[in-house]
Amino acid sequence: MPEQAPPRVLLADDELPLRTVVSRVLTRRGFEVESVGDAIEAVERLREKEFDLLLTDYQMPNMDGFELLAHVRENYPDLPAVMLTGHASVQHAVMAMGNGAVDYLPKPFAVDALADRVREQIDARREARREAAPASKPKASGAAKKKQGPRFVGEHPSIVRLRELAETVARSQAPVFIHGESGTGKEVLSRYLHEQSGRSGPFVAINCANLPRELVESALFGHRKGSFTGAIDHHVGVFEEADGGTLLLDEVTEVEPAVQAKLLRVLQEGEVQAVGTPKPKRVDVRVVATTNRNVAEAIETGQFRDDLYHRLAVFPVTIPPLRDRGDDVLLLARRFVEKYCELYGFGTKTLSDALQARLQDSDWPGNVRQLENLIHRGVVLSAERTEIDVSDVDHALLADATAAPGGLAPRPRAVVTLDEMEREMILQALEESGGNQVQAADRLGISDRTIRNKLKRYREEGFLDERAAG
């Protein structure tokens, strides 16, 4: 967008009076404002136009503000988003920032103050863009572009092998199917594939799970004005939008079977036909698909077509969960500390020894996304301190802030042999009895002498747990 163009703001809020007032004030301040009443319509507007900033309410029908923020973070990472909400609390503010908001305004708020903060965020974005790409800087060559693209960070052997495979696969035009738990970095790997491919077209991502059923076909293939009720204008689908580039079909297993058949035809023929148009159009698109579901199970139950899977999975790859990546946990955590310290203008911060130990010992059900959110929280709550501690990420006020696991859940202890099972039971009984060996023996139905002998053996073998200290 040209520098002289008026800044364009998208406002998503289901309260019409608030939209009217905010739009009027921002328009008087020189902004171009488009307002919508729900997040789903906001997703459509974002696909059609470029905006300088998103203002979003939290509580909206069908799709809430956090889901919209997640969509923006995945698909428009350069777009600043400010959350407006009547749920004013520390928990809510941290959750909003964890989901990608750069600012947070509790209702009611002064509209003039809102306008000032909108201006600050837009100016900051434009300044960051100027610094990243000064006018005098020559255009990068194809090789340089590859180096400047997103990195799939990690030094664990499984990630190193995956990165090497991605660099080889990227040079082909074949589809890639990425399996992995939620939050493992499937979109990051998809963007890495695109950057390494050298394709000149754009990278376009669409989350198939977030689309209303009635909009899936239109979103994928486009539609012609008047082709169905509500089609008030022509709409270009993501296949056409990604022509010459890469299309990410995120959570592709959520597409309903009827649309899967049309998707298969597009992949086979290299042609897309918008709803309501008489003729198909050729497209040159490299497709990357992802899922966190069990594909074999989805195929067996008839929820996903076997032929579509095999068409997409020319190169099937799996991203390992964070709990299986060893020291990558700390490597990623330090990267996220740098990222959010830079975002908020803090100086250098480090992770305390206690926090590093907790990070390495956690199970990470939310994977890399959960780690990033926790480090984001830690950077914010540690404020001007130079060290981030356990209390900054496992804050008592935030214990039940979300339904999804948000804190540092300890990694389950692995029990493999009978000896390990016995040791685990004894140590657990000691922990529950406060280290009292007599009470622990009563719980287990054995003598306290047996426990003493077992503990002596555990000490000699180096297995004595701190729980048995009493």
C-alpha positions as CSV (number, residue, x, y, z in Angstrom):
1,M,0.0,0.0,0.0
2,P,1.4,3.4,-0.9
3,E,2.8,5.5,2.0
4,Q,0.5,8.4,1.1
5,A,-2.7,6.3,1.2
6,P,-4.9,6.8,4.3
7,P,-4.3,4.1,6.8
8,R,-6.9,1.4,6.5
9,V,-8.5,-0.1,9.6
10,L,-10.8,-3.1,9.9
11,L,-13.1,-3.1,12.9
12,A,-14.9,-6.3,14.0
13,D,-17.5,-5.9,16.7
14,D,-21.1,-7.1,17.1
15,E,-22.2,-3.9,18.8
16,L,-23.5,-1.6,16.0
17,P,-23.5,1.6,18.2
18,L,-19.9,1.1,19.1
19,R,-18.9,0.4,15.5
20,T,-20.7,3.6,14.4
21,V,-18.9,5.8,17.0
22,V,-15.5,4.3,16.5
23,S,-15.8,4.5,12.7
24,R,-16.8,8.1,12.8
25,V,-14.0,9.2,15.1
26,L,-11.3,7.3,13.2
27,T,-12.6,8.6,9.9
28,R,-12.3,12.2,11.2
29,R,-8.7,11.4,12.2
30,G,-7.9,10.5,8.6
31,F,-8.3,6.7,8.7
32,E,-10.2,4.7,6.2
33,V,-12.4,2.3,8.2
34,E,-14.4,-0.8,7.3
35,S,-16.5,-2.3,10.0
36,V,-18.1,-5.8,10.2
37,G,-20.4,-7.4,12.8
38,D,-18.6,-10.8,13.3
39,A,-15.2,-12.4,12.9
40,I,-16.2,-14.6,10.0
41,E,-16.9,-11.6,7.9
42,A,-13.6,-10.1,9.1
43,V,-11.8,-13.2,7.7
44,E,-13.4,-12.6,4.3
45,R,-12.5,-8.9,4.3
46,L,-8.9,-9.7,5.2
47,R,-8.7,-12.0,2.3
48,E,-10.0,-9.4,-0.1
49,K,-8.1,-6.3,1.0
50,E,-4.9,-5.2,2.7
51,F,-5.4,-3.4,6.0
52,D,-2.9,-1.6,8.3
53,L,-4.6,-2.6,11.6
54,L,-7.3,-4.8,13.0
55,L,-9.6,-3.7,15.9
56,T,-11.5,-6.7,17.2
57,D,-14.0,-7.3,20.0
58,Y,-13.5,-10.5,22.1
59,Q,-17.1,-11.8,22.4
60,M,-18.8,-12.2,19.0
61,P,-21.1,-14.9,17.6
62,N,-19.9,-18.0,15.8
63,M,-16.2,-17.1,16.1
64,D,-14.7,-15.1,19.0
65,G,-11.9,-12.6,19.0
66,F,-9.2,-15.0,20.1
67,E,-9.9,-17.2,17.1
68,L,-9.7,-14.2,14.9
69,L,-6.4,-13.2,16.4
70,A,-5.1,-16.7,15.8
71,H,-6.2,-16.5,12.2
72,V,-4.4,-13.2,11.8
73,R,-1.2,-14.4,13.4
74,E,-1.1,-17.5,11.1
75,N,-2.1,-15.7,7.9
76,Y,-1.1,-12.0,8.3
77,P,1.8,-12.0,10.9
78,D,2.7,-8.5,9.9
79,L,-0.8,-7.1,10.7
80,P,-1.1,-5.4,14.2
81,A,-4.3,-6.3,16.1
82,V,-5.8,-4.5,19.0
83,M,-8.4,-6.2,21.2
84,L,-11.4,-4.3,22.6
85,T,-13.3,-6.1,25.3
86,G,-15.6,-5.8,28.3
87,H,-13.7,-8.6,30.0
88,A,-11.0,-6.5,31.7
89,S,-8.5,-8.6,33.7
90,V,-4.9,-9.4,33.9
91,Q,-5.7,-13.0,32.7
92,H,-7.6,-11.7,29.7
93,A,-4.9,-9.2,28.7
94,V,-2.2,-11.8,28.8
95,M,-4.4,-14.2,26.8
96,A,-5.0,-11.5,24.2
97,M,-1.3,-10.8,23.8
98,G,-0.6,-14.6,23.8
99,N,-3.0,-14.9,20.8
100,G,-1.2,-12.1,18.9
101,A,-2.7,-8.8,20.0
102,V,-0.2,-5.9,20.2
103,D,-2.5,-3.8,22.4
104,Y,-5.5,-4.3,24.7
105,L,-8.3,-1.8,25.5
106,P,-11.0,-2.6,28.1
107,K,-14.5,-1.2,27.5
108,P,-15.6,1.5,28.1
109,F,-12.7,3.5,26.6
110,A,-12.2,7.0,25.4
111,V,-12.4,7.0,21.6
112,D,-9.8,9.7,21.3
113,A,-7.4,7.6,23.3
114,L,-8.2,4.7,21.0
115,A,-7.5,6.8,17.9
116,D,-4.1,7.8,19.3
117,R,-3.2,4.1,20.0
118,V,-4.3,3.1,16.6
119,R,-2.1,5.7,15.1
120,E,0.9,4.6,17.2
121,Q,0.6,1.0,16.1
122,I,0.2,1.9,12.5
123,D,3.2,4.3,12.6
124,A,5.3,1.6,14.4
125,R,4.4,-0.9,11.7
126,R,5.3,1.4,8.8
127,E,8.6,2.4,10.6
128,A,9.5,-1.3,11.0
129,R,8.8,-1.9,7.3
130,R,11.0,1.0,6.3
131,E,13.8,-0.3,8.5
132,A,13.4,-3.8,7.1
133,A,13.4,-2.7,3.5
134,P,15.0,0.7,2.9
135,A,14.4,2.3,-0.5
136,S,18.0,2.2,-1.4
137,K,18.4,-1.5,-0.7
138,P,18.8,-3.6,-3.9
139,K,16.4,-6.4,-4.5
140,A,17.6,-9.7,-3.2
141,S,18.5,-12.5,-5.6
142,G,16.6,-15.8,-5.6
143,A,19.4,-17.4,-3.5
144,A,19.3,-14.5,-1.0
145,K,15.6,-14.8,-0.7
146,K,15.9,-18.4,0.4
147,K,18.3,-17.3,3.2
148,Q,16.0,-14.5,4.3
149,G,12.9,-16.7,4.6
150,P,11.4,-18.2,7.7
151,R,13.6,-20.8,9.5
152,F,12.3,-24.0,10.8
153,V,14.3,-23.7,14.1
154,G,15.7,-26.7,15.9
155,E,18.9,-28.7,16.4
156,H,17.4,-32.0,17.5
157,P,18.4,-34.8,15.0
158,S,14.8,-35.3,13.9
159,I,14.4,-31.6,13.1
160,V,17.7,-31.4,11.3
161,R,16.7,-34.4,9.1
162,L,13.3,-32.8,8.5
163,R,14.9,-29.5,7.5
164,E,17.2,-31.3,5.1
165,L,14.3,-33.2,3.6
166,A,12.3,-30.0,3.2
167,E,15.1,-28.3,1.3
168,T,15.2,-31.3,-1.2
169,V,11.4,-31.6,-1.5
170,A,10.9,-27.9,-1.9
171,R,12.6,-27.9,-5.3
172,S,9.9,-30.3,-6.7
173,Q,6.3,-29.3,-7.5
174,A,4.8,-32.3,-5.7
175,P,2.2,-31.9,-2.9
176,V,3.4,-32.3,0.7
177,F,1.2,-33.6,3.5
178,I,2.4,-32.6,7.0
179,H,1.2,-34.5,10.0
180,G,1.7,-33.3,13.5
181,E,0.0,-32.4,16.8
182,S,-1.5,-29.0,17.2
183,G,1.1,-26.3,17.8
184,T,4.1,-28.2,16.4
185,G,4.8,-25.7,13.6
186,K,3.1,-27.2,10.6
187,E,2.5,-23.7,9.1
188,V,6.1,-22.6,9.8
189,L,7.4,-25.7,7.9
190,S,4.9,-24.9,5.1
191,R,6.2,-21.4,4.7
192,Y,9.8,-22.7,4.8
193,L,9.0,-25.1,1.9
194,H,7.6,-22.1,-0.1
195,E,10.6,-19.9,0.6
196,Q,13.0,-22.7,-0.4
197,S,11.0,-23.6,-3.6
198,G,11.9,-20.3,-5.4
199,R,8.3,-20.0,-6.7
200,S,7.5,-16.4,-7.6
201,G,3.9,-16.4,-6.6
202,P,2.5,-15.8,-3.1
203,F,2.2,-18.1,-0.1
204,V,-1.6,-18.3,0.7
205,A,-2.9,-20.1,3.8
206,I,-6.5,-21.1,4.6
207,N,-7.6,-22.9,7.8
208,C,-10.3,-25.3,6.6
209,A,-11.5,-26.0,10.1
210,N,-12.5,-22.3,10.7
211,L,-14.7,-21.9,7.6
212,P,-18.5,-22.1,7.9
213,R,-19.7,-25.1,5.8
214,E,-21.6,-22.8,3.4
215,L,-18.4,-20.8,2.6
216,V,-15.9,-23.6,2.1
217,E,-16.4,-24.1,-1.6
218,S,-16.5,-20.4,-2.3
219,A,-13.3,-19.8,-0.2
220,L,-11.4,-22.5,-2.0
221,F,-12.6,-22.0,-5.6
222,G,-14.3,-18.6,-5.6
223,H,-17.7,-17.5,-6.8
224,R,-19.4,-15.3,-9.3
225,K,-21.7,-12.4,-8.3
226,G,-25.3,-13.7,-7.9
227,S,-24.4,-17.4,-8.0
228,F,-26.1,-17.9,-4.6
229,T,-27.9,-15.9,-1.9
230,G,-25.5,-13.5,-0.4
231,A,-23.0,-13.5,-3.3
232,I,-23.1,-9.7,-3.8
233,D,-19.8,-9.5,-5.6
234,H,-17.2,-11.6,-7.5
235,H,-14.9,-13.5,-5.1
236,V,-11.5,-15.0,-6.0
237,G,-10.8,-18.3,-4.3
238,V,-7.5,-19.2,-2.6
239,F,-6.4,-21.4,-5.5
240,E,-6.5,-18.5,-7.9
241,E,-5.0,-16.2,-5.3
242,A,-2.1,-18.6,-4.9
243,D,-1.5,-19.0,-8.7
244,G,2.3,-19.3,-9.3
245,G,2.9,-19.8,-5.6
246,T,2.1,-22.2,-2.7
247,L,-1.3,-22.9,-1.1
248,L,-1.5,-24.2,2.5
249,L,-4.7,-26.2,3.2
250,D,-4.5,-26.2,7.0
251,E,-6.5,-29.0,8.7
252,V,-7.6,-30.3,5.3
253,T,-9.3,-33.4,6.9
254,E,-12.0,-31.0,8.2
255,V,-13.3,-30.4,4.6
256,E,-16.6,-32.1,4.1
257,P,-16.6,-35.1,1.7
258,A,-18.7,-33.4,-1.1
259,V,-16.1,-30.6,-1.4
260,Q,-13.2,-33.1,-1.1
261,A,-14.3,-34.6,-4.5
262,K,-14.0,-31.2,-6.1
263,L,-10.7,-30.6,-4.4
264,L,-9.4,-33.9,-5.8
265,R,-10.5,-32.8,-9.3
266,V,-8.6,-29.5,-9.0
267,L,-5.4,-31.3,-8.0
268,Q,-5.8,-33.9,-10.8
269,E,-6.6,-31.4,-13.6
270,G,-4.8,-28.3,-12.5
271,E,-8.0,-26.3,-13.1
272,V,-10.4,-24.5,-10.8
273,Q,-14.0,-23.6,-11.5
274,A,-15.6,-20.8,-9.4
275,V,-19.1,-21.3,-8.2
276,G,-21.5,-19.9,-10.9
277,T,-18.9,-19.8,-13.7
278,P,-19.3,-21.8,-17.0
279,K,-15.7,-22.7,-17.6
280,P,-12.7,-23.8,-15.4
281,K,-9.5,-21.8,-15.2
282,R,-6.0,-23.2,-15.2
283,V,-3.9,-22.6,-12.1
284,D,-0.3,-23.3,-11.2
285,V,-0.3,-24.0,-7.5
286,R,1.9,-26.1,-5.3
287,V,-0.3,-27.5,-2.5
288,V,0.8,-28.2,1.1
289,A,-1.8,-29.9,3.3
290,T,-1.7,-30.3,7.1
291,T,-3.7,-32.1,9.8
292,N,-3.4,-33.0,13.5
293,R,-5.9,-35.8,13.1
294,N,-5.3,-39.6,12.8
295,V,-5.7,-39.8,9.0
296,A,-6.1,-43.6,8.9
297,E,-9.0,-43.3,11.3
298,A,-10.5,-40.4,9.3
299,I,-10.3,-42.5,6.1
300,E,-11.7,-45.6,7.8
301,T,-14.7,-43.7,9.1
302,G,-15.4,-42.1,5.7
303,Q,-14.6,-38.6,6.8
304,F,-11.6,-38.2,4.5
305,R,-11.2,-39.7,1.0
306,D,-8.5,-42.2,0.5
307,D,-7.8,-41.1,-3.1
308,L,-7.5,-37.4,-2.0
309,Y,-5.0,-38.4,0.7
310,H,-2.8,-40.2,-1.7
311,R,-3.0,-37.3,-4.2
312,L,-1.9,-34.9,-1.4
313,A,0.7,-37.2,0.3
314,V,3.3,-37.5,-2.5
315,F,5.7,-36.5,0.3
316,P,4.1,-37.3,3.7
317,V,6.2,-35.8,6.6
318,T,5.6,-35.8,10.4
319,I,6.7,-33.1,12.8
320,P,7.7,-34.5,16.2
321,P,6.0,-33.1,19.3
322,L,8.1,-30.7,21.4
323,R,8.4,-33.1,24.3
324,D,10.5,-35.4,22.0
325,R,12.9,-32.7,20.9
326,G,15.3,-32.5,23.9
327,D,17.3,-29.2,24.1
328,D,15.2,-27.6,21.4
329,V,12.9,-26.5,24.1
330,L,15.5,-24.1,25.5
331,L,16.7,-23.1,22.1
332,L,13.2,-22.1,21.0
333,A,12.5,-20.4,24.4
334,R,15.5,-18.1,24.0
335,R,14.4,-17.2,20.4
336,F,11.0,-16.3,21.8
337,V,12.6,-14.2,24.5
338,E,14.5,-12.2,21.9
339,K,11.4,-11.8,19.8
340,Y,9.1,-10.4,22.5
341,C,11.8,-8.3,24.1
342,E,12.3,-6.6,20.8
343,L,8.5,-6.3,20.3
344,Y,8.1,-4.5,23.7
345,G,11.3,-2.5,23.7
346,F,12.8,-4.4,26.6
347,G,16.6,-5.0,27.0
348,T,18.2,-8.4,27.0
349,K,16.4,-10.9,29.3
350,T,17.5,-14.4,30.4
351,L,15.7,-17.4,31.7
352,S,16.4,-18.4,35.3
353,D,17.9,-21.8,36.1
354,A,14.7,-22.8,37.8
355,L,12.6,-21.9,34.8
356,Q,14.9,-23.6,32.4
357,A,14.6,-26.8,34.5
358,R,10.8,-26.5,34.5
359,L,10.7,-25.9,30.7
360,Q,12.8,-29.0,30.0
361,D,10.7,-31.2,32.4
362,S,7.3,-30.1,31.0
363,D,5.1,-32.3,28.8
364,W,4.1,-29.5,26.3
365,P,0.6,-30.8,25.2
366,G,0.3,-27.5,23.2
367,N,3.8,-27.9,21.7
368,V,5.7,-24.9,20.3
369,R,2.7,-22.7,20.3
370,Q,2.2,-23.3,24.0
371,L,5.9,-22.6,24.7
372,E,5.7,-19.3,22.7
373,N,2.7,-18.1,24.6
374,L,4.3,-18.9,28.0
375,I,7.5,-17.0,27.0
376,H,5.4,-14.1,25.7
377,R,3.7,-14.0,29.1
378,G,7.0,-14.2,30.9
379,V,8.5,-11.3,29.0
380,V,5.4,-9.1,29.7
381,L,5.1,-10.0,33.4
382,S,8.8,-9.8,34.2
383,A,8.6,-6.1,33.0
384,E,11.8,-4.3,33.6
385,R,13.6,-7.2,35.3
386,T,16.4,-8.9,33.3
387,E,15.6,-12.4,34.4
388,I,12.3,-14.3,33.7
389,D,11.4,-16.7,36.5
390,V,8.9,-19.6,37.0
391,S,6.4,-17.2,38.7
392,D,6.3,-15.1,35.5
393,V,5.0,-17.9,33.3
394,D,3.1,-20.0,35.9
395,H,1.4,-17.0,37.5
396,A,-1.2,-17.9,40.1
397,L,-3.8,-15.5,38.6
398,L,-3.6,-17.3,35.3
399,A,-4.0,-20.9,36.6
400,D,-7.4,-21.4,35.1
401,A,-7.5,-18.7,32.5
402,T,-8.0,-21.1,29.6
403,A,-9.6,-24.5,29.0
404,A,-6.5,-25.6,27.1
405,P,-3.4,-26.5,29.1
406,G,-1.5,-23.2,29.6
407,G,0.9,-23.8,32.5
408,L,4.0,-26.0,33.0
409,A,2.5,-29.4,33.3
410,P,5.2,-31.9,34.5
411,R,6.2,-34.6,32.1
412,P,4.7,-37.9,33.1
413,R,7.2,-40.3,34.6
414,A,7.9,-43.3,32.4
415,V,7.3,-46.7,34.1
416,V,8.7,-49.5,32.1
417,T,9.9,-52.4,34.4
418,L,8.5,-54.0,37.6
419,D,11.4,-52.6,39.5
420,E,10.6,-49.1,38.3
421,M,6.9,-49.6,39.1
422,E,7.8,-50.7,42.7
423,R,10.1,-47.8,43.1
424,E,7.5,-45.4,41.8
425,M,4.9,-46.8,44.2
426,I,7.2,-46.5,47.2
427,L,8.3,-42.9,46.4
428,Q,4.7,-41.9,45.8
429,A,3.6,-43.3,49.2
430,L,6.4,-41.5,50.9
431,E,5.5,-38.2,49.1
432,E,1.8,-38.6,50.2
433,S,2.8,-39.4,53.8
434,G,5.2,-36.4,54.0
435,G,8.3,-38.6,54.1
436,N,7.0,-40.7,57.0
437,Q,8.3,-44.2,56.3
438,V,6.0,-46.0,58.8
439,Q,2.9,-44.4,57.3
440,A,4.1,-45.1,53.8
441,A,4.7,-48.8,54.8
442,D,1.1,-49.0,56.2
443,R,-0.3,-47.6,52.9
444,L,1.6,-50.2,50.9
445,G,1.0,-53.1,53.3
446,I,4.7,-53.8,53.8
447,S,7.1,-53.2,56.8
448,D,9.0,-50.0,57.3
449,R,12.1,-52.1,57.4
450,T,11.4,-53.1,53.8
451,I,11.1,-49.5,52.9
452,R,14.4,-48.6,54.6
453,N,16.2,-51.4,52.7
454,K,14.7,-50.3,49.4
455,L,15.7,-46.6,50.0
456,K,19.2,-47.7,50.8
457,R,19.4,-49.6,47.6
458,Y,17.9,-46.6,45.6
459,R,20.6,-44.3,47.1
460,E,23.4,-46.7,46.1
461,E,22.0,-46.9,42.6
462,G,21.5,-43.2,42.3
463,F,17.7,-43.4,42.0
464,L,16.7,-41.7,45.2
465,D,14.0,-39.1,44.5
466,E,13.8,-35.9,46.5
467,R,10.3,-37.1,47.5
468,A,12.0,-39.6,49.8
469,A,14.1,-37.1,51.5
470,G,12.1,-37.5,54.8
